[in-house]
Amino acid sequence: MDDALSSFFDQITTIRTNLEKMVHLSEEIKYLQYDILRSLEVHPQIVETVSQKMLEMKTITNDVRKFLHQTKQNLTVQQSAKRRIEVAQLQSVTHQFHLILNEHYQREITYREKCKTRLKRHCSLTGRSLTEEQLENLIERDYPSFSIPSVMIDIQNSEQSLTHLESQYNDIQKLELNIKELYDLFLEISELVQNQDEKLTSIQEDILKTDDFIQAAIIKPEQTKQLMTKKPWKYIILIVVTIVIVIIIIFIFVLWKLIA
């Protein structure tokens, strides 16, 4: 066996070893996912382990795919025993690779469907309703470490945020209503103040007029008092003068009679 063929078999052996690792990783991931599905609360260590296994599975898959692609391009052109051996070995590992990937893919689909079914059941029990798109987004975001509690908490937080926004909107509407009521009240008070100002002006004018009347009323009693004080003397003088005049007239009349 030449060196080229020996090197080829070494590579095939490495690929078969990687395929065995893929099978082993796929089984481990399956059991970890089973633990996740049956647990209400997933331990962070399990989540981290699943993520590591998935990353390792992806790395090995890419390595095998890359090797198969390069080997097909480097196959011997001549129709020889060496080429037939290479093709047979390559077809064998390729077939095995496809079987492993297909089985792993089917397990992943089954796991996702179980996650979706479980999430639907929990949402139904809690009175929540999610569309298929919302379910897919929730599962895709937490995949592969999907857990019901974390998803339900996120849903609850989203609902609380929505409730908080609705509450804020209602508060804003109430505030706008209160501001409008305060504005209307301000207009009423402004109008009332204006009317009261007019009334106060009218009252002030009435007070000034009343003050004039009071001053006049104060002056008139004083004048009346003065007149009442002066009038008796005038009457006395008038009576005295009248009496004197009468006496003079009588005296003149008597004197005239005596002369006659």
C-alpha positions in Angstrom: 0.0 0.0 0.0 1.5 3.3 -1.1 1.8 6.3 1.2 -1.0 8.3 -0.5 -3.5 5.4 0.1 -2.2 4.9 3.7 -2.7 8.6 4.4 -6.2 8.4 2.9 -7.1 5.5 5.3 -5.7 7.5 8.2 -8.0 10.3 7.3 -10.9 7.9 7.0 -10.1 6.5 10.4 -10.1 10.0 11.9 -13.4 10.8 10.3 -14.9 7.6 11.6 -13.7 8.5 15.1 -15.3 11.9 14.7 -18.5 10.2 13.5 -18.5 8.1 16.7 -18.1 11.3 18.7 -21.0 12.8 16.9 -23.2 9.8 17.8 -22.1 10.0 21.4 -22.7 13.7 21.6 -26.1 13.3 20.0 -27.1 10.8 22.7 -25.8 13.0 25.5 -27.7 16.0 24.1 -30.9 13.8 23.8 -30.8 12.9 27.5 -30.0 16.4 28.6 -32.9 17.7 26.6 -35.1 15.1 28.2 -34.0 16.4 31.6 -34.9 19.9 30.5 -38.3 18.9 29.3 -39.3 17.0 32.5 -38.0 19.7 34.9 -39.9 22.8 35.8 -36.8 24.6 36.7 -33.5 23.9 34.8 -30.2 24.1 36.6 -27.8 26.6 35.0 -25.1 23.9 34.8 -27.4 21.7 32.6 -28.0 24.7 30.3 -24.2 25.3 30.1 -23.5 21.6 29.4 -26.1 21.5 26.6 -24.6 24.6 25.0 -21.1 23.1 25.1 -22.3 19.8 23.6 -24.1 21.6 20.8 -21.1 23.7 20.0 -18.8 20.6 20.0 -21.3 18.8 17.7 -21.3 21.7 15.3 -17.5 21.9 15.2 -17.1 18.2 14.5 -19.8 18.3 11.8 -18.1 21.2 10.0 -14.8 19.3 10.2 -16.2 16.2 8.6 -18.1 18.1 6.0 -15.0 20.0 5.0 -13.0 16.7 4.8 -15.6 15.0 2.6 -15.8 18.0 0.3 -12.0 18.2 -0.2 -11.6 14.4 -0.6 -14.2 14.3 -3.4 -12.3 16.9 -5.2 -9.0 15.1 -4.8 -10.1 11.6 -6.0 -7.8 9.9 -8.4 -8.9 10.5 -12.0 -7.7 7.1 -13.4 -10.0 4.1 -13.1 -7.8 2.1 -10.8 -8.1 0.0 -7.7 -6.9 2.9 -5.6 -9.7 5.1 -6.8 -12.3 2.4 -6.3 -11.1 2.0 -2.7 -11.2 5.7 -2.1 -14.7 6.0 -3.5 -16.0 3.1 -1.5 -14.5 4.4 1.7 -15.7 7.9 1.0 -19.2 6.7 0.2 -19.3 4.7 3.4 -18.3 7.5 5.7 -20.5 10.0 3.8 -23.5 7.7 4.2 -22.8 7.2 7.9 -22.3 11.0 8.3 -25.7 11.6 6.7 -27.4 9.1 8.9 -26.0 10.6 12.1 -26.9 14.1 11.0 -30.4 13.0 10.0 -31.0 11.3 13.3 -29.7 14.2 15.2 -31.8 16.6 13.2 -34.9 14.5 13.8 -34.2 14.6 17.5 -33.9 18.3 17.4 -37.2 18.7 15.6 -38.9 16.4 18.1 -37.4 18.4 21.0 -38.6 21.7 19.6 -42.1 20.3 19.0 -42.2 19.0 22.6 -41.0 22.4 23.8 -43.8 24.1 21.8 -46.4 21.6 23.1 -45.3 22.1 26.7 -45.3 25.9 26.3 -48.8 25.8 24.8 -50.0 23.7 27.7 -48.6 26.1 30.3 -50.0 29.1 28.5 -53.4 27.4 28.4 -53.3 26.7 32.1 -52.4 30.3 32.9 -55.0 31.7 30.5 -52.5 33.1 28.0 -52.7 32.8 24.3 -49.6 32.9 22.0 -49.4 32.7 18.2 -47.3 30.1 16.4 -44.8 32.9 15.5 -44.5 34.0 19.1 -44.0 30.4 20.2 -41.2 29.9 17.6 -39.5 33.1 18.7 -39.6 32.1 22.3 -38.2 28.7 21.7 -35.6 29.9 19.2 -34.3 32.6 21.6 -33.7 30.1 24.5 -32.8 27.2 22.3 -31.2 24.7 23.1 -31.6 25.4 26.8 -35.3 26.0 26.6 -37.1 26.1 30.0 -40.7 26.9 30.8 -40.0 29.0 33.9 -37.8 31.4 32.1 -40.2 31.7 29.2 -43.2 32.2 31.5 -41.3 34.8 33.4 -40.5 36.7 30.2 -44.2 36.4 29.1 -45.2 37.7 32.5 -42.7 40.5 32.3 -44.0 41.5 28.9 -47.5 41.5 30.2 -46.5 43.5 33.2 -44.7 46.0 30.9 -47.9 46.2 28.7 -50.0 46.7 31.8 -47.6 49.3 33.1 -47.8 51.1 29.7 -51.6 51.0 29.8 -51.5 52.3 33.3 -49.2 55.1 32.3 -51.5 55.9 29.3 -54.5 56.0 31.6 -52.6 58.2 34.1 -51.7 60.6 31.3 -55.4 60.7 30.2 -56.4 61.4 33.7 -53.8 64.1 34.0 -55.0 65.7 30.8 -58.5 65.6 32.0 -57.5 67.2 35.3 -55.5 69.8 33.5 -58.6 70.6 31.3 -60.7 70.8 34.4 -58.2 73.1 36.1 -58.1 75.2 33.0 -61.9 75.4 32.9 -61.9 76.3 36.6 -59.3 78.9 36.0 -61.5 80.5 33.3 -64.5 80.4 35.7 -62.4 82.0 38.5 -61.0 84.6 36.0 -64.5 85.5 34.9 -65.7 85.5 38.5 -62.8 87.8 39.5 -63.7 90.1 36.7 -67.3 90.2 37.7 -66.3 90.7 41.3 -64.0 93.5 40.3 -66.9 95.2 38.5 -69.1 94.7 41.6 -66.3 96.0 43.9 -66.0 99.1 41.7 -69.8 99.6 41.8 -69.7 99.1 45.6 -66.8 101.5 45.9 -68.8 104.1 44.0 -71.8 103.5 46.2 -69.7 103.8 49.3 -68.3 107.1 48.1 -71.9 108.3 47.4 -72.9 107.1 50.8 -70.0 108.9 52.4 -71.2 112.1 50.6 -74.7 111.5 51.9 -73.3 111.0 55.4 -71.3 114.1 55.3 -74.3 116.0 54.1 -76.4 114.5 56.8 -73.8 115.5 59.4 -73.8 119.1 58.1 -77.6 119.5 58.0 -78.2 118.7 61.6 -75.5 121.1 62.7 -77.1 123.8 60.5 -80.5 123.0 61.9 -79.2 123.1 65.4 -77.7 126.5 64.7 -80.9 127.7 63.3 -82.9 126.3 66.1 -80.4 128.1 68.5 -80.8 131.5 66.7 -84.6 131.5 65.9 -85.8 132.0 69.6 -83.9 135.3 69.9 -85.3 136.5 66.6 -88.8 135.7 67.8 -88.3 137.6 71.0 -86.9 140.6 69.3 -89.7 140.5 66.8 -92.3 140.4 69.6 -90.6 143.2 71.5 -90.4 145.4 68.4 -94.1 144.6 67.6 -95.1 145.5 71.1 -93.2 148.7 71.0 -94.7 149.7 67.7 -98.2 148.9 69.0 -97.5 151.0 72.1 -96.3 153.9 70.0 -99.4 153.7 67.8 -101.7 153.6 70.8 -99.8 156.5 72.4 -100.1 158.6 69.2 -103.7 157.7 68.8 -104.5 158.8 72.4 -102.5 161.9 72.0 -104.3 162.8 68.9 -107.6 162.4 70.6 -106.6 164.7 73.4 -105.6 167.4 71.0 -108.7 167.1 69.1 
